[in-house]
Amino acid sequence: MYRTLDRDRTCLKIKALSGERGITVDIISDEMNVSKQTVYSWFSGKKMPSIDHMIELADILNTSVDELLVTRVYIKDG
């Protein structure tokens, strides 16, 4: 058995947590000094935030990086 990062679900989780906490794209882009387009690309799953940005996002969303990451579990055959 092994785990890998589920990029799509991780991006959806970032978007969902932002919405739950009332933290807009404008707030994230201003606080992180990135473009709104960059934040939208994270929300849509087109791109993943770098690990540095994940740490910053976790702080902004008042959560942990572990909470932001969604993984998949695979069972090895044989």
N, C-alpha and C positions, 0 to 999 in steps of 0.2 A: 504494500500500500504506500502511496506517496501523494503529496499535495502539490498543486500548482496554483498560481494566481489566476483568478477568474476576472479578466480585465473588464468585461462588459458589466458584470454584477458589481464590481468595485466602483466603477464610474456611476452606475445607477444609485449606489449607496451614498456616494458623496453628494449627488444631486438631491436625494431624498432627505439626508440629514440637513443640508443647507435649507431646504424648504421648511422642514419641521422647526428649525431654529430661527426662521425669518431672516436668514443671511443671504442677501441677493448677490447676483453676479457682480454688480457694481461694488458692493462692499468687499467681496473677495478680491476683485481685480485691484481695487485701491490699496487694500492692506498688504497684498502680496506684490504689488508693483508689476503686474502682468496685464496683458490686454484682456478685454472682455471676450474677444475671440478665443483666446487661450482657455479661459474658464469654460466657455461653451463647448470647446472641443473635449474637455475633460468630462463635462456633463453628458455629452453624446456618446462617449466611448471612442471617439476618433483618435484621441491621444490619452496617454496616462501621465499623470503628474510625476515629475522626478521624485526621488526619495526626499530631497530637500523640501520640495513643494508639499509632499505628503505630510511631512512633519509640521510645516507651517499651517496647512489646512486643518490638521488635527487640533492645533492650538486655537485657530479661529472658530472651529466648530465645537470646541470644548469637549474633545474626545481624545482617544488614543489612536495611533497609527494602526495598531492591531484591530481596532474597531472598524476602521475604514476599509481594511483589506478583506476581500472575500476570496476564499480558496475553494478549489474542487479537490475531492478525494478520488484517486484512482486505485484500483486493485490490480496488481500485477498478475498476469496469467502465468501459470506454471509454477 
